[in-house]
């Protein structure tokens, strides 16, 4: 079985930051941009985040649209050691939207038990030097249900998907604000030492969305 189509959503300042140094991020982009993201969620089978985003933002990852979507996307959290709280908004509405938590094979059993008791479906995948094997994780996602994946961050997950060449499209919302080097980057380190090794994309759309710019990219090759 193949993997699902993966869209990486980025909502950043002009200089590619998703939060201040203290973690403040609400709201960098405008309400119109946020409404567009909810519409994207409603059209996908899954919304995916990393453990840091789950811990710091306590998101629901549900699609809030008017009218309400016919179905909610399933939620996916990537956390190497299953170290996210066994509660919060991710564990609400499990009858509408499943919660899949991916961690490493051999990770802490007590953490796994707590998440399972709270209603999450757990999946253990191989671990390598760069983190979890996301290609395997995405194959498991495809086996669970149909539909694409909207990856919403944070920086570590974005970098891992890009490094593994698992991103099929980027939807990038840029707000007219600058946060500087102290801000938290939308994409963590990629280990690129030469330009020839950098992931390259081709822009296929450019739109104004209120005060923000919305750009769409696909892989250049």
Protein Blocks (a to p, Z undefined) as FASTA:
>chain_A
ZZddddddddddfkopabdfkopabdfbdfklmmmmmmmmmmpmbdcddfklmmmnopnk
iacdddddfbdcddddddfkopaceedjklgoklmoccdddddehiafklmmmmmmnopa
cddddddfklccfklmmmmmmmmpgcddddebdfklmmmmmmnopafbdcdddddbdebj
mbccfbdcehiabfklpccdddfbdcdehjbccdddddfZZ
